[in-house]
Amino acid sequence: MRHAVIDRNEPSRDMLTGLANRAGAMTRIAKWQAKAAAEGEAAPIHAMLIGIGRIATVNLAYGEAAGDGALSEIARRIDHFAADEFETGGFLAARLDGGKFLLTACEPCSRERWQWLGEALADSLAHPIAAAEGAGVVRLWPRLSLIRLAPGEAADSLLDRLAHSLDTAQRVHGKRLFWADQTAEVPGRGAAQLEVDLLAALNRDEIEICFQPQYSLSDGTLVGAEALARWQHPDLGLVGAGPLFEIAERADHVAQLSRHIAERALTKAAAWPRHLRMSLNITPADLASTSFAESFTGLLKNCGFPADRLTLELTEQVLLSDIEQAGEALGELRAAGMRIALDDFGAGFCNFRYLKVLPLDTLKLDRAMIEGIAEDPRDLAVLRGIIAMARALGLSLVAEGIETEAQRKVAKREGVEVVQGFLTGKPVGAEDFLKLTR
């Protein structure tokens, strides 16, 4: 999965979140425009300004460290959302100041799709965030201003118009999305229609399963892949896994979607050579079911994929509700032969209690833990600390978000076992992955 790589030695980086800052965003937009002008075209630039409310309240209730942690989690969600949605063109996620973030993309995109992406991102950002160890969770209310850049419009003008529109949005109760060009939102598919579309897509088996290759760092061999879901909507275009599950959650069909994806992925992977592993994400709805371990083990047998070649990945967000019940279900799955990985480690608050009470086999390092390791001594020191902790706990390490050869070399030197990322291979369809195995 691709994301905007920020050089940590440049003054264009926000020190708290690792995203670009205002100067970095303006520079990137100007470069997009210059490149398009040199080719005799207009750059198809779209932008959304995201304002996060209640940060001051979090600071007062839990302390500034909790507020900073919440902002870092918001940054991670924006970056992951963009990496999931923009596969062919460039994008940039930036933190401008305080609780204001910018997401801009340079690729063809309809007005309807950009509006839908804004709504989907707002849903993701509104999900609970752990406030601090033992302090519960907080919910932050995002408001967004959207724009499509006019030909020849300067970056500073774009940001000014977005900021003015966002100020207006923050004074309107109950509304979270505005267009900065003062036109109304695009009429079209609302939430209810998208839910209907999703159910029809499930019935017609239109949810695509693709696989991102994973490679051993010791000898460079293919060792497996992570299964990912995509939906090619007839009007909105590509819908990534994050927004796909947001739609399913509103329709109360998360469990159905999760099982659909698992069944399709396991069936396709049954044809792989026997030395390859598959990683599969599980959801809060999965772990909330007391019968999940039993039903999933039965599904595995029906699909013909061996349990000892499957790794189940879960994130901190999956575990926020009931860590004890999650631990019991994971223990049953692990006893059946599956491995358990904690995904996105290094993002958010890194609740170390999970490492104590959950039956884990693997830590999967978030791209935020990788992106600066080749040039920033502090990032390298953090990586070494995590590796030492993993070794002490007997956990293996997978690094995602590997974008450069320099990052790959450092990860290998420091002892990371497996990598995945844009450098080693983007997600591909089932048939193309089978070709890789040969």
C-alpha positions in Angstrom: 0.0 0.0 0.0 1.3 3.4 -0.9 1.5 6.4 1.3 3.2 9.8 1.2 6.8 9.4 2.4 8.0 12.3 4.4 11.8 13.0 4.7 12.3 13.4 8.4 15.3 15.7 7.9 13.2 18.3 5.9 11.4 21.2 7.5 8.3 20.1 5.7 7.3 17.6 8.3 5.0 17.9 11.3 7.0 16.7 14.3 4.1 15.3 16.3 2.4 13.2 13.6 5.1 12.6 11.0 2.8 13.9 8.3 3.7 16.8 6.1 3.1 20.3 7.5 1.6 23.4 5.8 4.8 24.2 3.9 5.2 20.6 2.7 1.6 20.5 1.5 1.9 23.7 -0.5 5.2 22.5 -2.0 3.7 19.2 -3.1 0.6 20.9 -4.7 2.9 23.3 -6.6 5.0 20.3 -7.9 1.9 18.5 -9.1 0.8 21.7 -10.9 4.2 22.2 -12.5 4.4 18.6 -13.7 1.0 18.8 -15.2 1.7 22.2 -16.9 4.9 20.8 -18.4 2.8 18.1 -20.0 0.3 20.6 -21.2 -2.5 19.5 -18.9 -4.3 20.7 -15.8 -3.5 18.9 -12.6 -6.6 17.0 -11.3 -6.1 18.1 -7.7 -8.8 17.5 -5.0 -8.5 18.5 -1.4 -10.3 18.2 1.9 -9.6 20.2 5.1 -10.5 18.2 8.3 -11.2 20.0 11.5 -11.2 17.9 14.7 -13.2 19.3 17.6 -12.9 18.6 21.3 -9.1 18.3 21.4 -9.0 21.0 24.1 -11.5 19.0 26.1 -9.3 15.9 25.8 -6.3 17.9 27.0 -8.2 19.1 30.1 -9.7 15.7 30.9 -6.7 13.5 30.4 -3.6 15.8 29.9 -1.8 17.1 26.9 -0.1 13.8 26.3 -3.5 12.2 25.7 -4.4 15.0 23.3 -1.2 14.6 21.4 -1.9 10.8 21.2 -5.4 11.4 19.9 -4.0 13.7 17.2 -1.4 11.1 16.3 -4.1 8.5 16.0 -6.2 10.8 13.8 -3.1 11.3 11.5 -2.6 7.6 11.3 -6.3 7.0 10.3 -6.1 9.7 7.6 -2.9 8.3 6.2 -4.1 4.7 6.2 -7.4 5.7 4.7 -5.6 7.5 1.9 -3.2 4.6 1.3 -6.2 2.3 1.0 -8.1 4.5 -1.5 -5.5 6.1 -3.8 -3.6 3.3 -5.5 -2.8 4.8 -8.9 -2.1 8.5 -8.2 -0.2 10.6 -5.7 -1.7 11.9 -2.4 -0.5 13.8 0.6 -1.8 13.8 4.1 -0.7 16.8 6.2 -1.3 18.4 9.6 -1.6 22.2 9.2 -2.0 23.2 12.9 -3.7 22.2 16.0 -6.6 19.9 15.1 -6.6 20.8 11.4 -5.5 18.2 8.8 -5.4 18.3 5.0 -5.8 15.4 2.6 -5.1 16.1 -1.1 -4.9 13.9 -4.1 -3.7 14.3 -7.7 -5.7 11.9 -9.7 -9.0 11.9 -11.7 -11.9 11.8 -9.3 -15.6 12.7 -9.7 -17.2 15.2 -7.5 -19.5 12.5 -6.2 -16.6 10.2 -5.3 -14.7 13.0 -3.5 -17.8 13.8 -1.5 -18.3 10.2 -0.6 -14.7 9.8 0.4 -15.1 12.8 2.7 -18.1 11.1 4.4 -16.3 7.8 4.7 -13.2 9.5 6.2 -15.4 11.4 8.7 -17.0 8.1 9.8 -13.5 6.6 10.4 -12.3 9.5 12.4 -15.4 9.5 14.6 -14.6 6.0 15.9 -13.5 5.8 19.5 -9.9 6.5 20.4 -8.2 5.2 23.6 -7.6 8.3 25.8 -4.8 6.7 27.9 -4.0 3.6 29.8 -7.1 2.9 32.0 -8.8 6.2 31.1 -11.4 4.8 28.7 -12.0 6.2 25.2 -13.0 9.5 23.6 -14.9 10.4 20.5 -13.8 13.4 18.4 -16.2 15.1 16.0 -14.7 15.8 12.6 -16.0 18.4 10.1 -14.7 18.6 6.6 -14.5 21.2 3.8 -14.0 19.8 0.3 -12.8 21.4 -2.9 -11.6 20.6 -6.5 -8.8 22.9 -7.4 -9.5 25.2 -10.3 -7.0 25.3 -13.2 -4.1 27.7 -12.3 -5.3 28.3 -8.7 -2.5 28.7 -6.2 -2.1 26.4 -3.2 -2.4 29.2 -0.7 -5.7 30.3 -2.3 -7.0 26.7 -2.0 -6.1 26.5 1.7 -7.7 29.9 2.4 -11.0 28.9 0.7 -11.0 25.6 2.6 -10.3 27.3 5.9 -13.2 29.8 5.3 -15.6 27.0 4.5 -14.5 25.0 7.5 -15.1 27.9 9.8 -18.6 28.1 8.4 -19.1 24.4 8.9 -18.1 24.6 12.5 -20.9 27.1 13.2 -23.6 24.9 11.7 -25.0 22.4 14.2 -25.3 18.8 13.1 -23.6 19.2 9.7 -20.1 17.9 9.1 -19.3 18.3 5.4 -19.3 21.5 3.2 -18.0 22.3 -0.3 -15.6 25.3 -0.3 -16.9 26.5 -3.7 -20.3 27.2 -2.0 -22.2 24.7 -4.1 -24.4 22.1 -2.5 -23.4 18.6 -1.8 -23.8 16.3 -4.8 -27.1 14.5 -4.8 -26.8 10.8 -5.3 -26.1 7.7 -3.2 -26.8 8.3 0.4 -25.9 6.0 3.2 -29.0 3.9 2.7 -28.5 3.4 -1.0 -24.8 2.4 -0.4 -26.0 -0.2 2.1 -28.3 -1.6 -0.5 -25.5 -1.6 -3.1 -23.2 -3.5 -0.8 -25.8 -6.2 0.0 -26.3 -6.6 -3.8 -22.5 -6.8 -4.3 -22.2 -9.5 -1.7 -25.0 -11.5 -3.4 -23.3 -11.2 -6.8 -19.8 -11.9 -5.4 -18.5 -8.6 -6.5 -16.2 -7.9 -3.5 -12.7 -8.5 -4.9 -10.0 -10.3 -2.9 -6.5 -9.3 -3.5 -3.2 -10.3 -1.9 -0.2 -8.2 -0.9 3.0 -10.3 -1.0 5.1 -10.8 2.0 8.8 -11.6 1.7 11.5 -13.0 4.0 14.2 -10.6 4.6 16.8 -13.3 5.2 16.8 -14.7 1.7 14.2 -12.6 -0.2 11.8 -15.5 -0.8 8.0 -15.2 -1.0 6.6 -16.5 2.3 2.9 -15.5 1.9 0.5 -12.6 1.6 -2.1 -10.6 3.4 -5.6 -10.9 2.1 -7.3 -7.5 1.4 -10.8 -6.6 0.2 -11.8 -4.1 -2.5 -15.1 -3.1 -4.1 -15.3 -1.6 -7.5 -18.5 0.4 -7.2 -20.1 1.1 -10.6 -20.4 4.9 -9.8 -18.0 5.7 -7.0 -15.1 3.6 -8.3 -12.7 1.8 -6.0 -13.8 1.4 -2.4 -11.1 0.2 -0.1 -11.4 -2.1 2.9 -11.8 0.7 5.5 -14.8 2.5 3.9 -16.2 -0.9 2.8 -16.5 -2.0 6.5 -17.9 1.4 7.4 -20.8 0.8 5.0 -21.3 -2.7 6.3 -21.4 -1.4 9.9 -24.2 1.0 9.1 -26.1 -1.9 7.4 -25.4 -4.2 10.4 -23.7 -6.6 8.0 -20.1 -6.5 9.3 -20.1 -10.2 10.3 -21.6 -11.2 6.9 -19.0 -9.1 5.0 -16.1 -10.5 7.2 -17.2 -14.1 6.6 -17.7 -13.5 2.9 -14.1 -12.1 2.6 -12.6 -14.9 4.8 -14.4 -17.6 2.8 -13.3 -16.2 -0.6 -9.7 -15.6 0.6 -9.3 -19.0 2.2 -10.8 -20.8 -0.9 -8.4 -19.0 -3.2 -5.4 -19.6 -1.0 -6.1 -23.3 -0.8 -4.4 -23.5 -4.2 -1.2 -22.0 -3.0 2.0 -24.0 -2.6 2.2 -25.5 0.9 5.0 -23.4 2.2 3.1 -20.1 1.8 1.1 -18.5 4.7 -1.9 -16.2 4.5 -2.7 -13.3 6.8 -6.4 -12.3 7.3 -7.9 -9.4 9.3 -10.6 -10.0 11.9 -13.1 -7.5 13.1 -14.7 -6.4 16.4 -17.9 -8.0 15.3 -16.0 -11.3 14.9 -14.5 -11.3 18.4 -17.8 -10.1 19.9 -19.4 -13.4 19.0 -19.0 -16.1 21.6 -19.2 -18.7 18.9 -16.6 -17.1 16.5 -13.7 -19.4 17.3 -15.8 -22.5 16.7 -17.5 -21.2 13.5 -14.3 -19.9 12.0 -12.5 -23.2 12.6 -15.3 -24.9 10.8 -15.1 -22.5 7.9 -11.3 -23.1 7.7 -11.9 -26.9 7.3 -14.6 -26.4 4.7 -12.3 -24.2 2.6 -9.4 -26.7 2.8 -6.8 -24.2 4.1 -4.6 -25.6 6.9 -4.9 -23.8 10.2 -1.2 -23.8 10.8 -0.6 -21.7 7.7 -3.0 -18.9 8.7 -2.3 -15.8 10.7 -5.1 -13.7 12.1 -4.4 -10.0 12.3 -6.1 -7.6 14.7 -5.7 -4.0 15.7 -6.0 -2.1 18.9 -9.3 -0.8 17.7 -10.6 -4.3 17.6 -9.7 -4.9 21.2 -11.1 -1.7 22.8 -14.4 -3.1 23.8 -13.7 -6.4 25.6 -10.0 -7.5 25.8 -10.8 -10.5 28.1 -13.4 -11.9 25.7 -11.0 -11.2 22.8 -8.3 -13.1 24.6 -10.4 -16.1 25.1 -11.5 -16.3 21.5 -7.9 -15.8 20.3 -6.7 -18.5 22.7 -9.1 -21.0 21.1 -8.0 -20.1 17.6 -4.4 -20.3 18.5 -5.0 -23.8 20.1 -6.4 -24.8 16.8 -3.1 -24.0 15.1 -3.5 -20.5 13.9 -1.0 -17.7 14.7 -2.2 -14.3 16.1 -0.6 -11.0 15.0 -1.1 -7.5 16.5 -1.4 -5.2 13.5 -0.4 -1.6 13.2 1.9 -1.8 16.2 3.4 1.6 16.9 0.3 3.6 15.9 -2.1 5.1 18.4 -1.4 4.5 22.0 0.4 1.1 21.8 -1.4 -0.4 24.8 1.3 -2.7 26.3 -1.3 -4.5 28.3 -2.2 -6.3 25.1 1.2 -7.8 25.0 0.7 -9.2 28.5 -2.7 -10.8 28.2 -3.2 -11.8 24.6 -1.8 -15.0 23.0 0.3 -13.3 20.4 2.8 -14.7 18.0 3.7 -11.7 15.9 4.0 -7.9 16.0 3.2 -6.2 12.7 5.0 -2.8 12.7 3.0 0.1 11.5 4.5 2.1 8.6 4.9 5.0 11.0 7.6 2.9 12.8 9.4 2.3 9.5 9.3 5.5 7.4 12.3 7.3 9.1 14.5 4.4 10.1 17.1 5.0 7.3 17.8 8.6 8.1 16.5 9.5 11.6 18.5 8.2 14.6 15.6 8.5 16.9 13.3 6.5 14.7 16.0 3.8 14.5 16.4 3.8 18.3 12.6 3.3 18.6 12.7 0.4 16.1 15.6 -1.2 18.0 13.6 -0.9 21.3 10.6 -2.6 19.8 12.7 -5.4 18.3 14.4 -6.0 21.7 11.0 -6.2 23.4 9.6 -8.6 20.8 12.6 -10.8 21.2 12.2 -10.9 25.0 8.5 -11.9 24.5 9.3 -14.5 21.8 7.4 -12.6 19.1 8.3 -12.5 15.4 8.3 -9.2 13.5 6.6 -8.2 10.3 7.2 -4.7 8.9 4.6 -3.1 6.6 5.0 0.1 4.6 8.4 -0.7 3.2 8.9 1.9 0.5 12.6 2.2 -0.2 15.6 0.0 -0.5 17.3 1.9 2.4 14.3 1.0 4.7 14.5 -2.7 3.6 18.3 -2.9 4.3 17.9 -1.3 7.8 15.0 -3.6 8.7 17.0 -6.6 7.6 20.1 -5.5 9.5 18.1 -5.0 12.7 16.4 -8.4 12.6 12.9 -7.9 11.2 11.9 -11.3 9.6 9.2 -10.4 7.1 8.3 -7.3 5.1 5.5 -6.1 2.9 5.0 -2.8 1.1 5.1 -0.9 -2.1 8.8 -1.7 -2.6 8.3 -5.5 -2.5 4.9 -5.6 -4.1 1.5 -3.9 -4.2 -1.7 -5.9 -3.7 -2.6 -8.1 -6.7 -5.5 -10.2 -7.8 -5.6 -13.9 -7.0 -4.4 -15.1 -10.4 -1.5 -12.6 -10.5 -0.5 -13.8 -7.0 -0.5 -17.4 -8.2 1.9 -16.4 -10.9 4.3 -15.0 -8.3 4.2 -18.3 -6.4 5.5 -20.0 -9.5 
